[in-house]
Amino acid sequence: MLIQSNMTLLSIVGEYPQTESVFREYDDVVGDCLLCKNLFDTVEFVSKEYPIDEEDLLCKLNEAVEKDVPQDF
């Protein structure tokens, strides 16, 4: 697993820009822009602060990253 719960949203989006769309999916749950309000918070923090399942979020983030990793043939 590339992305861990102790990573900040900023470090995740900075290293893996393709994860931004995953975070945007949670804007309606939060009722605001998750990245705008919690950019310096960890995945663990936002999952406790809002009704977000931490494991589900981590799974979606890691899937987004793995989709963009070139496959060796």
N, CA and C of each residue as an Amber inpcrd file, in Angstrom:
protein
   219
   0.8520000  -1.1780000   0.0000000   0.0000000   0.0000000   0.0000000
   0.8930000   1.2350000   0.0000000   0.7210000   2.0650000  -0.9990000
   1.5360000   3.2620000  -1.1420000   1.1040000   4.3720000  -0.1940000
  -0.1940000   4.5710000  -0.0950000  -0.7300000   5.6590000   0.7270000
  -1.1670000   5.1000000   2.0710000  -0.7180000   5.7610000   3.1200000
  -0.9940000   5.3270000   4.4930000  -1.8670000   6.3650000   5.2010000
  -2.5190000   5.9570000   6.2700000  -3.4350000   6.8460000   6.9930000
  -2.7340000   8.0000000   7.6980000  -1.4280000   7.8890000   7.9250000
  -0.7120000   8.9660000   8.6170000  -0.1660000  10.0300000   7.6610000
  -0.4620000   9.8940000   6.3750000  -0.0090000  10.8750000   5.3810000
  -0.9990000  12.0330000   5.2970000  -0.4810000  13.2490000   5.0590000
  -1.3610000  14.4000000   4.8900000  -1.9460000  14.4030000   3.4850000
  -3.0820000  15.0580000   3.3460000  -3.7040000  15.1680000   2.0400000
  -2.7710000  15.8940000   1.0720000  -2.0560000  16.9060000   1.5660000
  -1.1060000  17.6440000   0.7400000  -0.0050000  16.7390000   0.2020000
   0.5610000  15.9160000   1.0630000   1.6440000  15.0370000   0.6070000
   1.1330000  13.9960000  -0.3920000  -0.1070000  13.5460000  -0.2000000
  -0.6840000  12.5600000  -1.1190000  -0.9130000  13.1810000  -2.4970000
  -1.5910000  14.3240000  -2.5290000  -1.8950000  14.9690000  -3.8050000
  -0.6170000  15.4810000  -4.4650000   0.3400000  15.9260000  -3.6610000
   1.6040000  16.3960000  -4.2110000   2.3820000  15.2910000  -4.9000000
   2.3990000  14.1220000  -4.2960000   3.1390000  12.9890000  -4.8660000
   2.3260000  12.2190000  -5.9070000   1.0140000  12.1870000  -5.7060000
   0.1310000  11.4200000  -6.5950000  -1.0360000  12.3120000  -7.0430000
  -0.8240000  13.1940000  -8.0210000  -1.8810000  14.1250000  -8.4460000
  -3.1720000  13.4370000  -8.9000000  -3.0670000  12.2000000  -9.3420000
  -4.2600000  11.4790000  -9.8050000  -5.2410000  11.1780000  -8.6660000
  -4.8390000  11.3990000  -7.4250000  -5.7310000  11.1590000  -6.2840000
  -6.6830000  12.3270000  -6.0240000  -6.4340000  13.4620000  -6.6600000
  -7.3000000  14.6220000  -6.4170000  -8.7620000  14.3060000  -6.7040000
  -9.0120000  13.5730000  -7.7690000 -10.3970000  13.2360000  -8.1210000
 -11.0570000  12.3650000  -7.0500000 -10.2770000  11.5380000  -6.3810000
 -10.8210000  10.7100000  -5.2940000 -11.2540000  11.6110000  -4.1430000
 -10.4020000  12.5580000  -3.7740000 -10.7630000  13.4810000  -2.6960000
 -11.9900000  14.3000000  -3.0600000 -12.1130000  14.6910000  -4.3290000
 -13.2670000  15.4850000  -4.7780000 -14.5720000  14.7090000  -4.5990000
 -14.5200000  13.3950000  -4.6730000 -15.7180000  12.5720000  -4.4690000
 -16.2990000  12.7570000  -3.0690000 -15.4790000  13.1730000  -2.1280000
 -15.9130000  13.3100000  -0.7450000 -16.3740000  14.7220000  -0.3920000
 -16.3260000  15.6530000  -1.3320000 -16.7540000  17.0210000  -1.0570000
 -18.2090000  17.0850000  -0.6000000 -19.0790000  16.2910000  -1.2180000
 -20.4890000  16.2910000  -0.8210000 -20.6750000  15.7260000   0.5800000
 -19.8930000  14.7280000   0.9290000 -19.9700000  14.1270000   2.2740000
 -19.5700000  15.1560000   3.3230000 -18.5240000  15.9040000   3.0090000
 -17.9950000  16.9030000   3.9400000 -18.8530000  18.1580000   3.9220000
 -19.4730000  18.4390000   2.7850000 -20.2800000  19.6460000   2.6590000
 -19.4360000  20.8460000   2.2810000 -18.2310000  20.5950000   1.8310000
 -17.2860000  21.6450000   1.4620000 -16.1540000  20.9880000   0.6740000
 -15.2000000  21.7650000   0.2790000 -14.0330000  21.2330000  -0.4150000
 -13.0940000  20.5870000   0.6100000 -12.9880000  19.2740000   0.5650000
 -12.1530000  18.5380000   1.5230000 -10.7010000  18.9890000   1.4420000
 -10.1800000  19.1280000   0.2280000  -8.7840000  19.5410000   0.0770000
  -8.5710000  20.9840000   0.5300000  -9.5520000  21.8390000   0.3080000
  -9.4240000  23.2460000   0.7180000  -9.3770000  23.3870000   2.2400000
 -10.2070000  22.6310000   2.9150000 -10.3190000  22.7630000   4.3760000
  -9.3390000  21.9000000   5.1550000  -8.8780000  20.8150000   4.5690000
  -8.0920000  19.8400000   5.3300000  -6.7900000  19.4390000   4.6420000
  -6.2310000  20.3170000   3.8720000  -5.0360000  19.9940000   3.0940000
  -3.8670000  19.5360000   3.9630000  -3.7620000  20.0690000   5.1730000
  -2.6270000  19.7540000   6.0460000  -2.9470000  18.6620000   7.0690000
  -4.1380000  18.0800000   6.9470000  -4.5480000  17.0150000   7.8640000
  -4.2520000  15.6420000   7.2580000  -4.2210000  14.6430000   8.1250000
  -3.9590000  13.2810000   7.6730000  -5.2620000  12.5910000   7.2560000
  -5.1130000  11.5040000   6.5440000  -6.2610000  10.6810000   6.1720000
  -6.9690000  10.2060000   7.4390000  -6.1930000   9.8100000   8.4220000
  -6.7680000   9.3510000   9.6850000  -7.6210000  10.4420000  10.3310000
  -7.1160000  11.6760000  10.3510000  -7.8540000  12.7830000  10.9610000
  -9.1710000  13.0490000  10.2410000  -9.1270000  13.1630000   8.9060000
 -10.3590000  13.4870000   8.1800000 -11.3850000  12.3640000   8.2720000
 -10.9250000  11.1410000   8.4000000 -11.8840000  10.0420000   8.5240000
 -12.5470000  10.0250000   9.8980000 -11.9110000  10.6340000  10.8790000
 -12.5310000  10.7530000  12.1980000 -13.3760000  12.0200000  12.3030000
 -12.9660000  13.0510000  11.5870000 -13.6520000  14.3450000  11.6170000
 -14.9750000  14.3170000  10.8500000 -15.0280000  13.5060000   9.7920000
 -16.1920000  13.4390000   8.9150000 -16.6560000  11.9870000   8.7940000
 -17.8790000  11.7900000   8.2870000 -18.3600000  10.4110000   8.1120000
 -17.7250000   9.7440000   6.8830000 -16.4200000   9.5150000   6.9780000
 -15.6540000   8.9050000   5.8960000 -15.0150000   7.6350000   6.4320000
 -15.2180000   6.5330000   5.7250000 -14.6080000   5.2710000   6.1180000
 -13.1340000   5.2950000   5.6990000 -12.2490000   5.2240000   6.6760000
 -10.8130000   5.3430000   6.4330000 -10.2950000   4.2690000   5.4780000
 -10.6840000   3.0310000   5.6950000 -10.2110000   1.9390000   4.8390000
 -10.7080000   2.0930000   3.4040000 -11.9460000   2.5350000   3.2570000
 -12.5120000   2.7520000   1.9320000 -11.7610000   3.8590000   1.2000000
 -11.4850000   4.9590000   1.8960000 -10.7460000   6.0650000   1.3050000
  -9.3450000   5.6260000   0.8990000  -8.6520000   4.9270000   1.7800000
  -7.3060000   4.4420000   1.4660000  -7.3220000   3.4990000   0.2600000
  -8.3060000   2.6570000   0.1950000  -8.4340000   1.7220000  -0.9190000
  -8.6060000   2.4850000  -2.2340000  -9.4970000   3.4620000  -2.2520000
  -9.7450000   4.2490000  -3.4620000  -8.5080000   5.0440000  -3.8670000
  -7.8160000   5.6170000  -2.8900000  -6.6090000   6.3880000  -3.1940000
  -5.5280000   5.4920000  -3.7940000  -5.3200000   4.3420000  -3.1820000
  -4.2950000   3.4290000  -3.6810000  -4.6620000   2.8470000  -5.0380000
  -5.9380000   2.6120000  -5.2750000  -6.3720000   2.1400000  -6.5910000
  -6.0900000   3.1900000  -7.6610000  -6.3260000   4.4570000  -7.3350000
  -6.0590000   5.5400000  -8.2880000  -4.5790000   5.6070000  -8.6340000
  -3.7330000   5.3980000  -7.6470000  -2.2900000   5.4270000  -7.8660000
  -1.8570000   4.2220000  -8.6900000  -2.3490000   3.0580000  -8.3380000
  -1.9440000   1.8340000  -9.0230000  -2.4170000   1.7870000 -10.4740000
  -3.5410000   2.4450000 -10.7650000  -4.0420000   2.5020000 -12.1300000
  -3.0790000   3.2530000 -13.0460000  -2.3730000   4.2360000 -12.4790000
  -1.4590000   5.0620000 -13.2640000  -0.0350000   4.5320000 -13.3140000
   0.2480000   3.4420000 -12.6110000   1.5900000   2.8800000 -12.6080000
   1.7860000   2.0820000 -13.8920000   2.8330000   2.3890000 -14.6580000
   3.0760000   1.6290000 -15.8980000   3.3320000   0.1500000 -15.5870000
   2.7710000  -0.7030000 -16.4160000   2.9400000  -2.1430000 -16.2420000
   4.1670000  -2.6180000 -17.0070000   4.9720000  -3.4580000 -16.3700000
   6.1240000  -4.0520000 -17.0460000   5.6710000  -5.2970000 -17.8000000
   6.0820000  -5.3980000 -19.0400000   5.7150000  -6.5690000 -19.8400000
   6.9310000  -7.3660000 -20.1910000
